[in-house]
Amino acid sequence: MSSNSKADSKFKSGFVAIIGRPNVGKSTLMNQVIGQKIAIMSDKPQTTRNKIHGVYTTDQAQIVFLDTPGIHKPSSKLGDYMIKAAEGALSEVDAILFLIDVVEGLGGGDRYIIETLKKVKTPVILVMNKIDQIHPEALLSVITTYKDLYPFAEIVPISAMHGNNVNTLLEQVIKFLPEGPQYYPADQVTDHPEQFVCAELIREKILHLTREEIPHSIAVSIEDMRVEANGVVHISAVIYVERDSQKGIIIGKKGALLKEVGQKARADIEALLGSKTFLELWVKVKKDWRNQDRVLRDLGFRHE
């Protein structure tokens, strides 16, 4: 008898896209499944810019999740990149999780996504998020509304924030995966380099601490990341903004806001790396960077 239990039990593996309108809880679901923060969370739309790959592994299966940028009508080259990334993900996966907010109900954005889904042959699971905020009886009418619009392979109600029914969702997802190899080591939770996640954690703190005009105008680039002889991780990061006035807002009065961003980001980064961290932040102006192809490429936004 073979000692390879994975071969005996027919190990399953595959890729799953998480899609939905901006701000329905895609990153929250990803972090809940993975068990640690790899995708940043914010109540501001269009928080996710790149396809974030999260890896969930059990003895029987491995799911590689793609948390795509929220599908929306783009208003800049960055926005255009985000939409192409989201739509491109749908054709290269084994299953799609279409996440909706049951509290807000069906909106124009959901209809737009459903029209996009009609162009692909991939099985789609409707994931009804935020069920902790709605009366159970109200769920039935939401289910009926969506079932009339698209032939979903499965419908699973969950609370991504609290973890309700997330294990049931994972069981459903695994049913749609083919037999295949384990792509990543069992202890690996993302395929993004640590620099990427650190930059995202810094950006998350800025989103939390600033007002409406700032969020889409910022990008974060890790310029240097090294481990000192004493084991402390030294990180130097640049926060890019589009205008001088935004630079002033990010720095804050006597540097107060930038200092708070640094303190909060450092705490998350230390939890991620498991090491003491020295974080150095700079703010630079790159005029209209969201519409400059070269700058977008330098910051890691690439069409694959």
N, C-alpha and C positions, 0 to 999 in steps of 0.2 A: 504493500500500500504506500502511496506517495506521502512524503512528509510535508509536502507543500499544500497547506490547508486552503490557500487562496485558489490554487488550481482545482482542488476538489470541489470547492463551493462555487465555482464559476464566478470569479470576481467581476464586478461591473464598474465601468467608469465612463465618464462623459462630461460634456460641457453644457452649462445651463445659463441662459441669459435672464437677468431680472430687469424687466422694463416697466414703465408706468409714467404717468405725468410727473413733472417735478414735484418734490415734496410729499410723496405718498408713503415714504418709509422704506425705500429700497436699501439705503445704506444701513438703516436700523436693523432690517432683516438680515442683511449680510453679516453684520457684527454679532447679532444674536446667534446665528448658525455657527459661525467660526469660533465664538467664545471669547474674542478680544477685538479691540478696535483696529480695523484696517481701513475702513471707509469713513470719511468724516461726516458728521451730522450737523445740520443747521436747519432752522425754520425758514431760511431764505431759499427761493427756488434756484435751480441750476447750480447747486453746490458741487455735484459730481461732474468733472470735466473729462476724465479719462475712463476707459473701461477698467474697472478695478477687478482683478482676479483674486477671488478668495477660494481656498481649498479646504474641503470638508472630507475627512477620511474615517472610515470604520473598517472592521475586519472584512466586511463583505463588499464595500463599494468606496469609490472616490468620486465626489462631485466637484468640478471646477466651476465656480460661479463667476459670471461676468456682471458686475453692477454697472449698468450702462448710464450714460448721461440722460437726464430726463428728456423725453421727446417733446419738442416744442418748435415753434416757428422761429428760425434764426434771424438775428438782427446784426450780426457781424461775422467776420471770417472765423472767429473763435466759435460762435454759435453754429456756424455751418459745419465746422469740424466736429462739434459735439453731436449733431444730428447724424452725420455720416457714420460716426463711430457707433451710435446706437443702432441705426438701421443695418449697418454691416454685420453687427453681432448676430442678428436674427438668422442669417443664412448659414452660420458656421457652428450652430449648436445642436444638441440632441433634444432639448426641450426648452420652452420659454415659460417663465413665470410672469404673468401680467398682473401687476400689483395695483389694486384700487383702494381708495379711501371710502369706506362704507358710510362715514359720517357726511362727507360732502356729496356723495352720490355721483351719478353719471354726468359728465361735463363734456364740453366740446373737445377738450384734450383727449379724453378717453375715446371718443368717436374717431378722432384722427388716428389714434394708435390702432384701433380695431380695423380701420381701413388699411393700415400698413400691414397688419397681421394677415389679412386676406391674400396678400401677395406671396406668403411663404407657406411651405408644406409642413413645417415643424409643429409637433403637438404643443398646444398652449394650455397651461393650467391657470385658471383664474384664481388669484389669491386675494381674498377679501380682508384687508387689513383694518385694524382699529376696532375690532368687534367688542372690545371692553368699553367702548364709548357709545354703544347703541343697544336698544332693547332687542333681545333675540327674535321676537316676532317681526320686527322691522326688517330683518335680514332676508326674509322670504321674498318680499317685493323687489329688493335689490337683485337677488339671484335671478328672478324671473325677467327683469329688465335686461340683464346682460346676456342671459341664455337666448333671448330673442334676437340678439345682434350677432352672435358668433357661436359655432359649435365647439365649445371648450372640451378638452379631453377630460378634465377634472375641475371641480370647484372646491376650494378649501378655505374656510374662514379661519383667520388667525389674529393674534395681537403680537406684532413684531417686537414692540417695546417690552411686553411682559413675558413673551415666550409661549403664550397659550397656543396649543395645537401645532407648534412649529415642528415637533417630531413627526406628527402625522403627515405634514407637508413633505418632509424629507423622505418618508416611506413612499409617498406617491411619486416623487421625483425619480427615485431609484428604479421604479417599475419601468420608466421610459428609457433607461440607459442601456446601451449594448454591453455585452461582455467585452472586457478590455483590460489593458494593463494599468498598474498604478503609476500615474504620470509623475507624481511628486512624493518625496519622503513623507511618512505618516505624520511627522511633527511640523511640517511646513504649512503655514496658513495663508500665504500669499506668494505670488510669483513676482511681485514688485520688489525692487531693491529697497533696503532700509531708508536710503536717502529720499526716495519718493514718498514713503509713508511719513517720514519726519517733516518734509515740506508741506504735506497735506495737513498734518496736525497743527503746524504754525498757521496755515491759512484758515483752518477751522476756528482758531481763537480770534483771529481778526474778524471773521464773519459774526461771531458771537458778540464782539465788543464794539462794533461800528454800526453806523446807521445805513439807510437805504442806498445812498449814492456810492458807497465804497465797494460792496462785495464783488461785483463783476469786473471792477477795474484793477484788481490785484492779482499778482502771480507771485509764487515763492520759488526761489532757486537755491539749492544747497551748493555753495561754492567750494566748501571744504569740509571734510568729515574724517577725523583721524582719532586713533586711540593713543593717549599720552602714556608715558612710561609708568605713571602711577595708576593706570587703568581708567582714568577719566576720559570720556568721549568728548572731543572738542568739535563743535559744529559751528560753522560760519554760514549764515543764510542771508540772502538779499530779498527784500520785499519790493516788488516792482509795482508802481502806480502810474497812472496816465497823466496826472496834472500836479503842479506844485501845491495846489490847495489840498489835494488828497494826501500828499506827503506830510503836511502839517497835521492833518487829522490823525493819521496813523501814529505819528510820533507823540501827539498829545501835549498838553500843557506841562512844560518842564520834563518832557519825556515820559510822562506817567502812563500813557496808554501802551506805548511800545514796551515799557517795563512789565506791565501786566500781561501783555501777550507773551513775552518771554518766560515769565514765571509759570504761567498756565501750560504753555507748550512744553516747557522743560519737564514738568511733572509727568505729562503723558509720554514724552519721549523716553524718560528714564524707565517708565513702566514697560514700554515696548522693548527697549534694549536690555533692560536688567542691569544697567550700569549708571553710575553718576555721570552727569552730563554738564558741560559748560556750553551755553548757547549764546552766540553773538549774533545780533540782528542789525542789519543796515536797511535803510529805505532809499530807493533810487527812482527817479522819474524816467519812464520810457514812453514818450508821447504816442498815444493811439496804438499801443502795442497789440491790442486785440485784432487789428486789421492789417498787421504786417506779417506776411508769410515767414520771413526770415526769423523774426523774433519768436513767433509761435513755434517754429522748428527748434530754436535754441532752448525754449522752455519745455520741450518734450511733446508738443502736440503734433503728431504726424499721422497722415493717412497711411494705413498699412496696405 
